[in-house]
Amino acid sequence: MIMERNILEIENELVSSFSFLDTWEERYEYIIELGKKLPALEEEFKTEDKKIKGCQSTVWLVASYSEGRVFFKADSDAVIVKGLVSLLIEVLSGQVPDDIINARLDFIDKIGMHAHLAQTRSNGLRAMVAQMKDYARALKVINLNV
């Protein structure tokens, strides 16, 4: 039986991975590589209602619910943003709604993202987190009433 990793465990793994990168240039390169590895979102989901409001770049985010867990898929027209959303997907996708809703996501500050991102990117990152938590809330409510 495979043990599911909880949000905190995943966050700690990411913080550890970033600790091996000495400069912010290396960290940006790593984030860009993560973005390149994120599977492209199907064109049918690249619609206005799937766009995240508050992001300078275009970011599409979709959520689904299966067996009590929320799963996310996303894409962006900016490679660095695609990397940022891939980090969030790594941490939050496959978790139960309450854990997503209550996630503090301390890894963002521990790896220095808010401090090293431009204000517009930092605002966009907050908007992505807020949308993921909103999806988790909505899917929780919908599936409680099924």
N, C-alpha and C positions, 0 to 999 in steps of 0.2 A: 504494500500500500504506500502510495506517495503522500508524504506529508505536505500540506499546503503551507506556503510561507506567508506569514502575516505581514502587514504593512511595515511595522517597525523593523522586522528582520530584513526586508527588502531595502528599506531606507539605509540601514546600517551597512549593507553590502555596497550600496551606491557610494556612501560616504567613504568607505574603505577603498573602492575603486578610484575615486577622485583623489584620494590622499597620495596616490603614487604619481600623480601628475604635478610637476613642480611649478609650471607657469600657467597663466591664464590662456596663453596661446595654445598650449597643449590641451587644456580643458575644453576650449572652444572646438579644437580639432576633434576631440573625442565626442563632443555633443553632435557635431556635424556628421561624424561616422555613424552614430546611433540613428540619426535622422535618415541617412542613406539606407540603413537596414530596415527601417520601418516599412512594412508592406504598403503599397499604394492603395488608397481608398478607391473602391469601385466608383465609377463616374456617376452612377445612379444616386449616390449619397452626396455628391458635390452640388448641393442645392442651397438656396438662400436660408432656409430654415435650419440648416445644419451648421451654418457659419457661427463662429463665436464672436459675439459683439465685444468690442473693447480691445481687439487685437489690431495692430497696425498692418500686419500681414494677413492674408486670408488663411483661416484655419477652419477646417470642417471636422466636426466631432460627432460620432454616432455611438449610441449605447444600446446594448441588448441585455436581456435578463434570461438566465438559464440556471436551473437547479439552485435557486437562492442566491445566485451571484451575478454581479454586473460586469459586463465585458465591454471594453471600449476599442474603437478603431478611429483613426484620425489621419489627416493629411494636411499639408500646408504648401503654399507656393514659395516659402522661404526655408532654405535648408537648415538654418540654425533653429528656427521655430519648430520645424519638424523634429529636430533632435530634442528640443525641450518637451514637446508633447509626448515623444517616445519615452522620456524619463517618467512622466506622469502616468503613462499607460503601464509601464513596467511596475510601478508601485501600486496603482489602484485597480487595474483590470483583474478580474477574477476574484475580487473580494466581495464580502457581503455588504449590502447597502449601508447598514449602521456603521461599519468600520470605515467606509469611504466618507460618509457624512461627518464622522468624528475625527478623521485623520488630521493631525496637526501639520504633517509634512515638514517637519523640522529639517529634513535633509536639504531642503532648498537653501536655507540659511547656512547650514553646516558646510555645504560645498561652496558657499559664497555667491550663489546665483543673484540674489537681489542686489548685492553690493557691486557686482561686476557687469550687470546687464544695464543697457541704456534704460532710461525711465519708461520709454514706450514699450520695450520688450518686457520689463518687469511688470508693467500694468497688464500686458497681454498674458503673461504667465499667471497672474492672479485671476484674470478672466477665465483662463482655461480651467484652473482649479475650481472656481466657482461653478462653472458649467458642469463639470464632472460631478460635483456634489449635488447640484440641482437634478441632474439625470438620476443619480442614486436615490434621492428623495422621491422623485416622481415614480420610478420603477418600484420602489418599496410600497408606496401607496397603491399603485395599480395592482400589484401582485398580492397585497393583503386582501384586496376585495375580490379576488378570483375565486 
